[in-house]
């Protein structure tokens, strides 16, 4: 494995938690292993590993981009990650308000619905 992959796995575990990464790794197959390597090196080993902005800021940006682009299936995972990134509920609300203005109310509304559901689940756990 490359140094960037190892860095990516370390950062991925820090942000998403060991349980999530362990489940994802257990589900990995020969078919999707190249893709998993790509995102581990690119997203986690490069973008998330950068010290250019804080994990809190990166979390807010990620959630806003996911919502703005309609990539809703990733939002619960990144809401859960806020417990480790330091992004507060207020931070997430602010990010989704930006989405409403710059990318559309329906996308922000759906993202907020998913965030509320996920926060409720997290509080029950």
N, C-alpha and C positions, 0 to 999 in steps of 0.2 A: 504494500500500500504506500501511496505517496505521503509526503509530509502534509500536504494540503488536505488529503483525506483524513488523516489522523487529527489534524486541527479541526476539521469539519465535524468529526464525530464528537470531539470534546465539546465544541460549542453547541452542537445539536442536543447533546445530553443536558448541558447547562440550561438551555432555553426551553426545551420540550420535556425534559425529565427522563430518567432512566426507563421507567415503565413504558412510556410511549415509544421510545427508540427500540427497546427490546422487542416490543410487539411488531414494530415495522421490520426489524431485522429478521425476526422469525418468519414473517410472511414473504420475505424476499425470495424470488426464484431466479433461475438462470436467465429467464426471459427479461426480467426487469432489473437485474443487477447492474447493467451499464447505466440505466437511468438513475438508479439509486446512487451510484458513484458520482454521476454528473451533479446531482443536487447536493450531495454531501460536500463535494469539492467546491462547487460554484456558489451555491446559496450559503451553506454553513461555513465552509472553509475559506471563503473569500469575502462575501458581502457581510454576513453576520459576524465574522471574525475581525472585521475592520474596527479600529479604534477611532474612526473619524466622527462618529456620533455615538450616543449612548444606546444601550439595549432598550431603554424606555422609548427613546425617540424612534429607533428602528422598528420597534413593536407597533407604535402608532402609525408610522408610514406603511408598514406591511398591511395592517388592518384596513387602512384607508384605500390602499391600492387594490386589495382583494375585493373590497366592497365596490369600488368604482368600476372595476372590470367585470363584476358579476361572478367572481370566483368564490361563491358562497360556501362551498363544501370545505374550504380551508379555514373559514372564520372560527368555528368552535375550537379547533386546535390552537389557533393563535390567541384566542381569548384565554384559554387555559394557560398559555405561556405567559400571560401578563402577571401571573402570580410569581414568576421568576424574573421578569424583565423590569418590574417596577412601574409599569404603566397602570395607572389607576382607572377606575370606572369613569371618572370625570375626563381623563385623558382620552379614553375610547370614545366617549360621547362627543368630545370636541373634534376628534378625527372624523367621526361619522357625520357631524354637522358640516364639515368641509366637503365631504362627499356629496351631501345633499345639495349644496350650492353649486359645486363645480362639476358634478357628474350625474346628479339626478336624485330626487327625493325617493322614488321607488327603490333604488338600490340601497340608499342609506336606511330607509325604513326596514327593509328585509334584513340588512346587517344588524340593526338594532334589535330586531326580534330574535335573531340567532344569539346575539350577545346576552340578552336578558335570559334566554333559556339556558345558556351555558353557565352564566353566573349563578342561576338558581340551582343547577346541578352541582356546581362546585361547592355551594354553601351547604348542600345536603350531604356531601361526601365527608 
